Amino acid sequence: MMRLRSFIPPLGMLLLAAGQAGAQGVLIDKSEIRFISRQMGVNVEGRFRRWKANIVFMPKDLAHSKADMDIELGSIDLASDEAETEVKRASWFNTAKFPVAHFGSTAIREIGGDKYEIAGQLTLKGVTRDAIVPIVLKKDPAGTSVAEGNFTLKRLDFKIGEGPWADPDTVANEVIVRVRVVLPPVG
C-alpha cells in the first residue's frame, strides 16, 4: 500500500487576517500556508506553493475589513512527487475539476490582546463549510505586520480522501492548518 502523504488544505486559507491598514499587498514570499496531517500514526507536513489573498484590515473598522484567499491545490508540496500526484486525483483534491480552494471572510472580530477571529466560508472540492480562523497580529520594528494562526480542518467534511482513504484510522480526519501572512508597512 503506497504511503500517501496527506495533503489537506488549507486552507489556509485563512491566512487572512492581516496587518494594520487598508488594502495592503500581502508579501507572499514571506507568507505561507502549511498543514500537518497524520497517516498511519505518522505526522505528514506540507505546504502550498501558490496562493493569492485580498486583505483589507482596519482595526478601527473591522466591519469593513475582509480576508479573501484562493489556494492553487495543484501547488501542494509534500516533498514527494508520488504523493503530490496522488493527492491531485479525484478521491483526494480532484484538481482537474476543483483546482482552487477559496476562503472568504464574513466577519472579523477582536478578541483582545492583538488576537482576532476571522469567520468565513471555506470552499474545497465543491463543498462549502463555515470556518473560524483565530490569529495573533504582531508588528516588527520595521512596521511589518505578521498575522499567524492555525485551525483544524476535518478533511472528510470536504470529501477529501474518499474510498479506502476515508478510514480515519489510516489517514486522520483532523488536519492542522497553519497560516502566516506578512503585510508591508503602512505608508
Helices and strands as residue ranges (DSSP letters): E 21-24, G 28-30, E 32-39, E 42-48, E 51-57, G 62-64, E 66-72, G 73-75, E 76-77, H 81-87, E 100-112, E 115-124, E 127-139, E 145-154, G 155-158, G 163-166, E 174-183
